[in-house]
Amino acid sequence: MSSIELPLPNQDIVARRSEIVRDLTEICGADAVIFDEDGRRAFETDALTAYRRMPLAVVLPSSTEAVSEVLRYAKANGIRVVPRGAGTSLCGGALPLEDAIVIGVSKMNRVLEIDFHNRFARVEAGITNLAISGAVAPEGFFYAPDPSSQLACTLAGNLAMNSGGAHCLKYGVTTNNVLGVKMVTMDGEIVEIGGAHLDAEGYDLLALIVGSEGQFGIITEATVRILRAAEGARPMMIGFESSAKAGICVARIIGSGIIPVAIEFMDRPAIEVCEAFAKAGYPTNVDALLIIEVEGSEQEIADRLAYIASIAHELNPLALVVSGSEEQSAKIWKGRKSAFGAIGRISDYYCMDGTIPLAHLPHVLDQIAEICRTYGLRVANIFHAGDGNLHPLVMYDANKPGETEKAEAAGAEILKLCVSVGGCLTGEHGVGIEKRDLMRAQFTDDDMAVQLRIKSVFDPDWLLNFGKVFPLDVIEAAMARTARSADQVDPAEAA
């Protein structure tokens, strides 16, 4: 049993399911519509698997024009829509509703254009994150954002949640690597924002769209920045007797003016589980492990690693290992990127995504441990240390009554702690339903009202990804305000 309230379905829409499926089949063709129970069940949840809802129907369009037709139909009939990429969202961002159509973009996965001279690629939003780099790698380029799920997650989800990854310290998150998008609004209009150039004229609508969690429209194409790959890259591992020393080391590295490609942190529980899974050669006699990668020419790599090692030696590390081969480097990163799966082998877990100022790292880690002890739960900490994006994995047993609720309560306290030290609720996973009711911890009602006024401009009928991001009572109040405003419009003036 879980504690997050989900919207009640519109039973009139549910009763019309056969009619709606027939209409969608006429619009998109039978091969694009999934309506049988077994087929729909594959879409009933995302990576926040504690919550499941069977969608009304699933549509998998093959073109922007088809998405436009489906949205136009949905708006005309008052049907809610849930956009979906690969369903890897950890916050319930792609959770369906019983009265909603799921529109998935997985069939829209083509590379449309690559321009190496101007360093951009235009791709459909259903392409996987890793496939973008794969398409440009033969010419020595890559796409920088690299979430751990990059083998499976789509660009659509990355755009919705503004995903980052281990290498965002140097190269930024999704919003820093996207130049333009093609998006379909709820009324079926196809709009293009930005493009194959560095800066678009007018308001920065691209920054508004990226990270909007499917609240404004469905992105079908994107123009992304591709970068020339460095001559080489090499990680090193530094193990410390405490998280406090690891945090000091991170702060000193950043303070020295060196910006590594990545600085990743793992605590002892995470180290032990990941080493058992990946056999990466992690030191198991330490309480905190940093994985630090630098890139450049061989001489640059050697100089930077030596300088970082000199900083670490001032703190008496228990282990310091520099990768000696591409094979060893791959194992080091395999362990880190397999972390969530490795934890999942031994326990159910609830993954947090708060961010904090780095100066508060030792205090926050101590408090996370104390919070989980209070609830009788274990925790493994894995996160992007360079930018303070925490991923505590609160472990619990979903088969024990009350354990899921305890994990959620512990997670809520951890996120409130992040906000209290000057951080925020999410770094890259998004709000979805998971953090929806915690929005008041970071934003006032006035703050949220402004955000919802923007939402109402794009989606005045509140049909897109309903019940996500904002507390339900806040959404209902905003909908009532919108309805009152519409009632006050003089029909003659509107004409």
C-alpha positions in Angstrom: 0.0 0.0 0.0 1.4 3.4 -1.0 0.5 6.8 0.2 0.4 9.2 -2.8 -3.1 10.1 -3.8 -3.9 9.7 -7.5 -6.7 11.5 -9.4 -10.0 9.7 -9.7 -10.9 8.8 -13.3 -13.7 10.4 -15.3 -16.1 7.5 -15.5 -17.9 9.0 -18.6 -14.6 8.8 -20.5 -13.9 5.3 -19.2 -17.4 4.2 -20.4 -16.5 5.5 -23.9 -13.4 3.4 -24.2 -14.6 1.2 -27.1 -15.6 4.3 -29.1 -12.3 6.1 -28.3 -10.3 3.0 -29.4 -12.2 2.8 -32.6 -11.6 6.5 -33.4 -7.9 6.3 -32.5 -7.6 3.3 -34.8 -9.1 5.3 -37.7 -6.7 8.1 -37.0 -3.5 6.1 -36.6 -4.1 2.6 -37.9 -4.6 -0.6 -36.0 -0.9 -1.3 -35.7 -0.4 2.0 -33.7 -3.1 1.4 -31.1 -2.9 -1.0 -28.1 -6.2 -1.6 -26.4 -6.1 -5.2 -25.1 -5.5 -5.7 -21.4 -2.2 -7.6 -21.7 -0.9 -5.0 -24.1 -1.9 -2.1 -21.9 -0.4 -3.7 -18.9 3.1 -3.1 -20.3 2.4 0.6 -19.9 0.7 0.6 -16.5 3.8 2.0 -14.6 7.2 3.4 -15.1 10.3 2.9 -13.0 8.4 4.1 -9.8 6.8 0.7 -9.7 5.0 1.1 -6.4 2.2 2.9 -8.4 0.3 1.3 -11.3 -2.7 2.3 -13.3 -4.1 0.7 -16.4 -4.4 3.3 -19.2 -7.5 3.8 -21.3 -5.5 3.0 -24.5 -2.0 3.3 -25.8 -1.1 5.1 -29.0 2.3 4.7 -30.7 2.4 7.3 -33.5 5.1 7.2 -36.2 5.1 10.9 -37.1 4.7 14.4 -35.7 1.5 14.7 -37.8 0.0 11.6 -36.2 0.7 13.0 -32.8 -1.0 16.2 -33.8 -4.1 14.4 -35.0 -4.3 12.4 -31.8 -3.9 15.5 -29.6 -6.5 17.4 -31.6 -9.0 14.5 -31.1 -8.2 14.2 -27.4 -8.8 17.9 -26.9 -12.1 17.9 -28.8 -13.3 15.0 -26.6 -11.9 16.1 -23.3 -9.6 13.1 -22.9 -6.5 13.3 -20.8 -3.1 12.4 -22.3 0.0 11.0 -20.7 3.2 11.4 -22.8 5.7 8.6 -22.6 9.3 7.9 -23.7 10.8 4.6 -22.6 9.1 4.6 -19.2 12.3 4.8 -17.2 11.1 7.8 -15.1 11.9 7.3 -11.4 9.3 9.8 -10.2 6.1 8.5 -11.7 6.3 11.1 -14.5 4.9 8.6 -17.1 2.4 6.9 -14.8 -0.9 6.5 -16.7 -4.4 7.3 -15.6 -7.5 5.1 -16.2 -9.2 7.8 -18.2 -6.1 8.8 -20.2 -4.5 7.9 -23.5 -0.8 7.2 -23.3 1.0 8.6 -26.3 4.4 6.9 -26.7 7.1 8.1 -29.0 9.2 4.9 -29.2 8.5 4.4 -32.9 9.8 7.9 -33.6 13.5 7.1 -33.3 15.2 8.2 -36.4 18.3 10.4 -36.9 17.0 13.0 -39.3 20.1 15.1 -39.9 23.7 15.3 -38.8 25.8 18.4 -39.4 29.4 17.9 -38.2 30.6 21.3 -39.4 28.0 23.1 -37.3 28.0 20.5 -34.6 24.4 19.5 -34.3 22.1 16.5 -34.9 18.4 16.6 -35.5 16.7 13.5 -34.2 13.3 12.2 -33.3 12.4 12.2 -29.6 12.0 8.4 -29.4 15.7 7.8 -30.0 17.6 6.4 -27.0 20.2 8.7 -25.4 23.1 6.4 -26.2 22.0 6.0 -29.8 22.7 9.7 -30.4 26.3 9.3 -29.5 26.4 6.0 -31.5 25.3 7.8 -34.6 28.0 10.4 -34.4 30.9 8.4 -32.9 32.4 7.3 -36.2 33.3 10.9 -36.9 34.7 11.5 -33.4 31.7 13.2 -31.8 29.4 12.5 -28.9 26.2 13.7 -27.2 27.2 14.8 -23.7 24.3 14.0 -21.3 24.7 10.5 -20.0 22.1 9.3 -17.4 22.7 5.9 -16.0 19.7 4.5 -18.0 21.1 5.9 -21.3 21.0 2.5 -22.9 17.2 2.5 -22.6 15.9 6.0 -21.8 14.8 8.2 -24.7 15.6 11.8 -25.5 11.9 12.5 -25.0 12.2 11.6 -21.3 15.5 13.4 -20.9 13.9 16.5 -22.3 10.9 16.2 -20.0 13.0 15.8 -16.9 16.1 17.8 -17.9 18.3 14.8 -17.2 22.0 15.0 -16.5 24.3 12.1 -15.8 27.8 11.5 -14.5 29.5 13.9 -17.0 27.2 16.9 -16.5 29.8 18.5 -14.2 31.8 19.6 -17.3 29.2 19.4 -20.1 25.9 20.4 -18.4 22.5 18.7 -18.4 20.0 18.3 -21.2 19.0 22.0 -21.4 22.6 22.9 -22.0 22.9 20.6 -24.9 19.6 21.2 -26.8 19.4 23.8 -29.5 15.8 23.4 -30.6 12.6 21.3 -30.4 9.5 20.5 -32.4 6.6 20.2 -30.1 2.9 19.5 -30.6 0.6 21.5 -28.3 -2.6 20.1 -26.8 -4.8 21.6 -29.6 -2.7 19.8 -32.2 -0.6 22.8 -33.3 3.0 21.9 -34.3 5.5 24.5 -33.1 9.2 24.8 -33.6 11.3 26.5 -30.8 15.0 27.3 -31.3 16.8 25.5 -34.1 20.2 24.7 -35.5 21.9 27.8 -34.1 23.3 28.8 -30.7 20.8 31.4 -29.6 17.2 31.8 -30.7 15.6 35.3 -30.9 12.9 36.4 -28.4 12.0 34.8 -25.1 14.0 31.7 -24.1 11.0 29.4 -24.5 13.4 26.4 -24.9 14.5 26.7 -21.3 10.8 26.7 -20.3 10.0 23.6 -22.3 13.0 21.5 -21.3 12.2 20.1 -17.8 8.4 20.8 -18.0 7.5 17.1 -17.6 5.0 16.9 -20.4 2.8 19.7 -19.0 3.0 21.9 -22.1 3.0 19.5 -25.1 4.6 16.5 -26.7 8.1 16.9 -28.1 8.6 14.9 -31.3 11.9 16.1 -32.6 15.0 17.9 -31.2 18.1 19.5 -32.5 20.9 18.6 -30.1 24.5 19.9 -29.7 27.2 17.3 -30.6 30.7 17.8 -29.3 34.1 16.6 -30.5 35.3 13.8 -28.3 38.5 14.4 -26.3 41.7 12.7 -27.3 41.4 10.4 -24.3 39.9 10.1 -20.8 40.9 8.2 -17.7 39.2 7.8 -14.3 40.8 7.4 -10.9 39.4 6.0 -7.6 40.1 7.6 -4.3 38.9 6.0 -1.1 38.5 7.7 2.3 37.8 6.7 5.8 34.8 9.0 6.0 32.3 10.8 3.8 33.4 14.1 5.4 36.9 13.7 4.0 35.5 12.8 0.6 33.4 15.9 0.7 36.3 18.1 1.6 38.3 16.5 -1.3 35.5 17.4 -3.8 35.4 21.0 -2.5 39.2 21.4 -2.8 39.3 20.0 -6.3 36.6 22.3 -7.6 38.1 25.2 -5.6 41.4 24.6 -7.3 40.0 25.6 -10.6 40.1 22.1 -12.1 36.8 20.9 -13.6 37.0 17.1 -14.1 34.6 15.5 -16.5 32.9 13.7 -13.6 33.2 13.3 -9.8 31.0 10.5 -8.5 30.5 9.4 -4.9 29.6 6.1 -3.4 29.4 5.1 0.3 30.3 1.8 1.8 27.0 0.0 1.3 26.9 1.1 -2.4 30.6 0.2 -2.9 30.0 -3.4 -1.5 26.9 -4.0 -3.6 28.3 -2.6 -6.8 31.7 -4.4 -6.4 29.9 -7.7 -5.9 27.9 -7.1 -9.1 30.4 -5.6 -11.5 33.8 -6.8 -10.1 35.1 -3.3 -10.9 38.0 -3.4 -8.5 36.5 -1.0 -6.0 38.3 -0.8 -2.6 36.1 -2.3 0.0 38.0 -1.1 3.1 36.8 2.5 2.7 33.6 4.3 3.8 33.5 6.7 0.9 34.8 6.3 -2.7 35.2 9.1 -5.3 35.4 8.2 -9.0 37.0 11.2 -10.8 37.5 11.3 -14.5 39.6 13.8 -16.5 40.2 14.0 -20.2 42.5 15.5 -22.8 45.8 14.5 -24.3 47.9 11.9 -22.5 50.1 14.7 -21.0 47.0 16.7 -19.8 45.5 13.6 -18.3 48.6 12.7 -16.4 49.1 16.3 -15.2 45.5 16.7 -13.9 45.4 13.3 -12.3 48.7 14.0 -10.5 47.4 17.3 -9.3 44.1 15.8 -8.0 46.2 13.0 -6.3 48.2 15.7 -4.5 45.0 17.3 -3.2 43.8 13.9 -2.1 47.0 13.0 -0.4 46.6 15.9 2.0 43.6 14.1 3.4 45.3 10.7 3.8 43.2 8.5 1.5 43.0 4.8 2.2 43.1 4.0 -1.5 44.1 5.8 -4.7 44.0 3.9 -7.9 44.4 5.4 -11.4 43.0 3.3 -14.3 45.7 1.7 -16.3 43.7 0.6 -19.3 40.5 1.1 -21.3 39.3 -2.2 -19.9 39.8 -1.1 -16.3 38.1 2.2 -17.1 35.1 0.4 -18.5 34.8 -1.7 -15.4 35.0 1.3 -13.1 32.2 3.0 -15.0 30.2 -0.2 -15.3 30.1 -0.5 -11.6 28.8 3.1 -11.2 26.3 3.0 -14.0 25.0 -0.4 -12.8 24.5 0.8 -9.3 20.7 1.0 -9.3 20.4 -2.4 -10.8 22.9 -3.9 -8.4 20.9 -2.5 -5.4 17.8 -3.9 -7.0 19.2 -7.4 -6.9 19.2 -7.4 -3.1 16.4 -5.1 -2.1 13.5 -3.0 -3.2 14.6 0.6 -3.0 13.3 4.2 -3.2 15.6 6.5 -5.1 15.8 10.1 -4.1 17.0 13.0 -6.3 17.7 16.1 -4.2 20.4 18.6 -4.7 22.5 20.4 -2.1 25.4 23.0 -1.9 28.6 21.0 -1.6 29.6 22.7 1.6 26.7 20.8 3.4 27.6 17.4 2.1 29.0 15.8 5.3 26.1 17.2 7.4 23.5 16.0 4.9 25.0 12.5 4.6 25.0 12.2 8.4 21.4 13.3 8.6 20.3 10.9 5.8 21.8 8.0 7.8 20.0 9.2 10.9 16.7 9.6 9.1 16.9 6.1 7.7 18.0 4.7 11.1 14.9 6.3 12.7 12.7 4.4 10.2 14.6 1.2 10.6 15.8 1.2 7.0 19.1 0.9 5.3 20.4 3.4 2.8 23.1 3.4 0.1 24.3 6.8 -1.2 25.4 7.2 -4.8 25.5 10.6 -6.4 27.1 13.2 -8.7 29.4 14.8 -6.2 30.6 17.6 -8.5 27.2 19.3 -8.7 25.7 18.1 -5.4 23.0 15.9 -7.0 22.2 13.2 -4.4 20.8 9.8 -5.1 20.2 8.1 -1.7 18.7 4.6 -2.3 16.4 3.9 0.7 16.2 0.1 0.9 13.0 -1.6 2.1 10.9 -4.8 1.6 7.8 -4.1 -0.5 6.3 -7.4 0.7 6.2 -6.2 4.4 3.1 -4.2 5.3 4.0 -0.6 6.0 7.5 -0.7 4.6 6.7 1.2 1.4 5.1 4.0 3.4 8.1 4.1 5.7 10.5 4.4 2.7 8.4 7.2 1.3 8.3 9.0 4.6 12.0 8.7 5.0 12.5 10.0 1.4 10.3 13.0 2.1 12.4 13.9 5.1 15.6 13.6 3.0 14.2 15.9 0.3 13.0 18.5 2.9 16.5 18.3 4.4 18.0 19.1 1.0 15.8 22.2 0.6 16.5 23.3 4.2 20.2 23.6 3.4 19.7 25.6 0.3 19.2 22.8 -2.3 16.1 21.7 -4.2 13.8 18.8 -4.6 15.1 17.4 -7.9 18.3 17.5 -9.9 17.4 15.4 -12.9 14.6 12.9 -12.1 11.8 15.4 -12.1 8.8 15.9 -9.7 6.2 13.6 -11.2 3.9 12.2 -8.6 6.8 11.3 -6.2 7.6 14.8 -5.1 4.4 16.5 -6.1 3.1 16.9 -2.5 6.5 18.2 -1.4 6.4 21.2 -3.7 5.3 23.4 -0.8 8.6 22.6 0.9 10.3 24.6 -1.8 7.7 26.9 -3.3 5.0 29.2 -1.8 1.5 29.1 -3.1 2.1 32.3 -5.0 5.2 30.7 -6.6 3.1 27.7 -7.7 0.3 29.9 -8.9 2.6 31.7 -11.3 3.9 28.3 -12.6 0.3 27.1 -13.1 -0.7 30.2 -15.0 2.0 29.3 -17.5 0.6 25.8 -17.6 -2.9 27.1 -18.4 -1.6 29.1 -21.4 -0.3 25.9 -23.0 -3.1 23.6 -21.7 -6.1 25.5 -20.5 -8.2 22.3 -20.2 -5.6 20.6 -18.0 -5.5 17.5 -20.1 -1.7 17.0 -20.4 -0.1 14.7 -17.8 -2.8 15.6 -15.2 -2.0 15.1 -11.5 1.7 15.5 -11.8 4.2 18.1 -10.5 1.8 20.1 -8.4 -0.3 19.0 -5.3 -3.8 18.0 -6.4 -5.5 20.8 -4.3 -3.3 23.4 -6.0 -4.2 22.0 -9.4 -7.9 22.0 -8.6 -7.8 25.6 -7.4 -5.9 26.7 -10.5 -8.5 25.0 -12.7 -11.3 26.8 -10.9 -9.6 30.1 -11.4 -9.1 29.4 -15.1 -12.8 28.4 -15.4 -13.9 31.6 -13.6 -11.7 33.7 -15.9 -13.2 32.0 -19.0 -16.8 32.7 -17.7 -16.0 36.4 -17.4 -15.0 36.8 -21.0 -17.6 38.7 -23.0 -18.6 36.4 -25.9 -18.9 39.4 -28.2 -15.3 40.5 -27.4 -14.0 36.9 -27.8 -15.6 36.8 -31.3 
